[in-house]
Amino acid sequence: MERDELLEMLNEDLKDEHASIIRYLIHAYQVGEDTPLGEMLLSTAREEMWHMNWLGDEIGEMGAEPVMEKGPFPHDPVSNASLLRSYIEWEDNLVKVYADQAEQVESRELSRILQQLGLESITHRRRFQMWLDKLGPEGEEPFEFEEGEFTPDMFDRFKREVDEQYKLVLQHLRHAFVFEEIDCPTGSELELTAMRHMKHLSHFAEELGENGKELAFDYPGVDLSDVVEAALKSDIELTDAARDRFIALSQDPELAEDTDLQIELDTMVTRNGLLLTVLDELLEAAAEVADAKVDVPDDVEVPVEDASEDGGPKFTVGSLRGTD
């Protein structure tokens, strides 16, 4: 398989896994993440996040641009049963797609990844079928939602937070895929920060989903910098702006009596402050590595054990922070 064809295939897979995550999350938010069905859907969405991560890493390691938009997804939101049937059909198709792709690729490592994706799709299909059987006739009942407890203006602010946190998640993941082990090890750290923003997103999305509000998850666009310092600066700007919005929400009189949300907002403010510290340290480390590359004379040979693949000094997160 030619490189361009392989990349196109992997990016289509990436879009499919992205779509799976979104569909299962929306359903979990609608029924409640703390319900048995919601817990199953949330667990499955997390597994799909691993799939997206595996594929994105492979694309990034090939020096290519990962497509961060979600693909189309069959979706019948009438009832729990109609949704589960659409999931079963979807996962059944993925099983066949991944089995075929695993036979086509030359890389043994990539073939194993695709085989694993197919095997886990079988598990997801079986899980959805079990729940469809378990719900029985009750699962066919159309969704009904109670009147929202918040004003339309507050729901609009929640929607904005979902959009903004979604952008942060996708942007951090894109940067993690593209800059993994380049100049400084930003990838692993940014994957972790993406998870934190996903948690922030869930608090607002569940409020919207449980009240029957639309969760579109339209592609917000992300920073496409090809230089790690520029990418990190964009991440810092978005994270800082999110913290300011969380502070404003926590001080809004409409939320004064919502103890649960107040606790979560306080946590988000604190966590975003910590994330900003991490991003600042990564930016500082990236700048130091860039300066070190400039300062090394062309005739100086860097020892192999101390060098990265592209000839620059090799650092770990710990060494960059002085914690090794």
N, C-alpha and C positions, 0 to 999 in steps of 0.2 A: 504494500500500500504506500503510495506517495505521501510525502510529508504534508502537503496542503490538504489532501483528502483525509488523512488521519486527523489533522487539526479540526477540520470541519465536522468530522464525526464526533470528536470529543466535545466540541463546543455545543453540538446538538444535545449530547448526553447531559452536559452541564445545565443547559436550559431546561431539560426535562426534570432533572433532580431539583432544580430551583422551583419549578412549578409544583412538584410534589410537596415540597416543604410548605409553600404558601397555602395550598389547598387544605392540607391536614391541620395546619395551624389555625386557619380561619374557622374550621369546623370545631376545633378544640376550644377556641374562644367563645363560640356560640353556645356550646353545651356546658361550658365551664371546665377550666383546667383541673379542678379538684374533683370532678365526677369520674366514675370508672371509665366511661367512654372517652371523656376528655383526656384522662391520663394515658390511655392507649394511643390516642391520636398524637398527643404531645411526644410520647416516647418514639413513635414511628417517625415523626417529623425530625426528631433529633438524629435518628439513624440516617435519614435522607440528608441531613446536614453533613454527616461524615462522608456520604457519597459525593456530595458537591465539593467537599474539601479535597478528596482524593483526586477527582477529575481536574479541579482548578490547579492543584499542585503539579500535576502531570503537564498541563498546558503551559504553566509558568516555567517549568524546568526546560521546556522545549524552546524557551525564548519567545513565546507567542503571546498574543493578547487574549485573555479569557473573556467570553461574552457574558456580561453580568445581567442581562435581561432574562426574565423567565419565559419559558416556552408556553404554547397553548396547552390547555388541559381540559378534558371532558368534565363537565361540572353540572350536576343536577341538584340544586339546593332546596328542593321541595321538602325533603324529610331526611332523617338519619339513614333510612333504608335506601333512598334514591342516591344519596351521596356514597354510601358504602358500595353499592352496585357499580357506580362509576369508577371507584377506586379499584375494585376487583378487575374490571376490564382494563384499566390503565396498567396495573402491575402485571397482569397476564401478558400484555404486549411487551413490557420491559423485559420480562423473562426471555422472550424470544429474541428481542433485539440484542441483548447483552450476550446471549449464547452465540449468536451469529457473529458478533463483533469479536468475541474472544478467539474465534477460529481464524479471523482475518488478519489480526495484528501479528507482527513478527516478534515484538518484545515479550519475553516471558513474564516480566514483571507486570506490564500493562495487561497482558492476557489474564493473569491471576486476579488483577483488580476488577476487570470486567466480569470474570467468572463469579467473583465474590458479590458484585452488584446484582448479578442475576440470581444468585442463591438467596440473597436477602430480599429480593423482590418476591421470591416464592414465599418466604416467611410473611411478608406484608400481605400478600394476597390471601394466605391462609388465615391470618389474623383478622382481616376484614370479613372474610366469609364466616368465621366463628361468631363475630359480633352481629352480623346480619341474621344468622340463625338464632342467636341468643335474644335479640330484640323482638323477633317474631312480628306479629301484627302491630305491636306498639311502635315499632320502628317506622311504619308507614304513615303515622300521624304527621300532618304538616306542622312545620315549625310555627310556634306562636311566641310572641315577645311582649313583655309588659311595657307600659309607658316608662320612658326614661326618667331617672331621678335628677338628671342635670338639665340645665338650660340648653337651648340650641347653640348658644355661643360657646358654652363649655365643651359640648360635644365637638364643635368645630375645632377647638383648641386640642382636644384629644386626637382628632384626625390629623391635625398638623404634626403632632408629636409622633404618631405612627409613621407618617411620611418621612419626617426628619430622622427618626431612629433607623428606619429602613435604609435610608441613604447612607447613614453612618455604617451600618452593618455591611452593606454591599461595598462601600468604598474601602473599608478596612480589609475585607476579604480580597478585593482586587489587588490591593497593595501587598497583602500577604502572599498571594499567588505569584505576583510579578517580581517582588523583591526578596523572595526567600533566599537567604544566604548570599545576597549580593551587597557588597560594601559593609553592611553590618546586619546581624541576624534579626531583622525586623519582623520576618514572617510569623514566627511562633507567637511573639508578643501581640501582633495585630490580630491574629486569630482569636486570642483570648479577649482582647478588647471588643471584638465583634460580638462575642458571646455576651459580654456585659451589656452592650447596647441592645442585643436581642431581648435580654431580660427586661430592660427599660421599656422596650416596645410592647412587651406582653401585657404590662399593667394597663396601658391605655387601650390596647386592642381588645382586651377582655371586657373592659367597660363598654366599648362600642359593640362588640359581638353579642354580648348577653342582652343588649337593648335593641338588637335587630338592626343596627346601623351598618351601612355598607363599608366593607374593607376591601378596597380595590387593589392595593399594592401595585400601583402603576410605577413603571421604571422611573426613578427620579434623576437619573444621570449621575455619574461619579467622576471624580478627578482621574484623569488619564495621564498623569505625569510619568515620564520615563526616567526621572531622576529622583532618588529616594528622599533627598532633602526637601524637594518641592512637594512630594507626596505627603510627607509627615507634617509639613506646615499646613497643608490643607486639612489634614485630620485634626490637628490642634485647633484650627479655627472653628471647625464644625463642633468639636467637643466642648469648646469654651462657650459657644453660643447656646448649646444645649443646656449647659449648667445654668446659664442666666435665665433661660426659660423655665427650668425646674424651680429656681428660686422664686420667680414671679408667680408660678402656679401655687407654690406652697403658701404664698402670702395672700392668695385670692380669697375673699370672704366666703364665696360659695363653697369652698372646700374646707372651711374652718372646722366643721363638725364631722368630716369624713376622716376618722382616726386612722383607719387602715391605709388610705391613700396618702395621708400626711406622713405616716411612718415611711412609706415607700419613697415619697418625694424627698424626704430628708436623706434617705439612703442614696438616692440617685445623685443628689447634690454632692454628697461626700465622695461617692464612687467616681463621679466625673472629675473631681479634684485630683483623686489618685491617678486616674487615667491620664490626665494632663501631665502629671509628673512623669509618668512612664514615657509618654510621647516626647516630652522635652528632653529626657535623658537619651532616648533613641536618636533624636535629632542631633543632640550634642555629639553623640558617639559617631554618627554618620559623618558629621563635619570633620571630626578628628581623623577618621579613616581617610577621607578625601584629601585632607591636608597632608597626611602621612604619605600618600601616594605621590603627591606633587613633590614632596621633599626628598624622596628616595632617588638618588642619581641612577641614570640608566645603566652604569657599569657595576652597580652593587647587586650582588646575587642574594636573594632572600632565601633562607633555608626552607626546604620543602615542608618540614613539619610545622613551620610558623607561617606558611603562606596559604592564601586562599587560591582557588582554581584560576582566578584571573590575575594572580601575581601580587595582589595586595596583602597586607597583614591580615591574619585571621584572628578574629576575636569571638569570644562567647558572650552571651548576655551577662553572665556573672563577671567576667573580666572587664567588660565595659563599665560595669557599675561598681567594680571594686569589691565584689562579694564572692569571688572564687576562693 
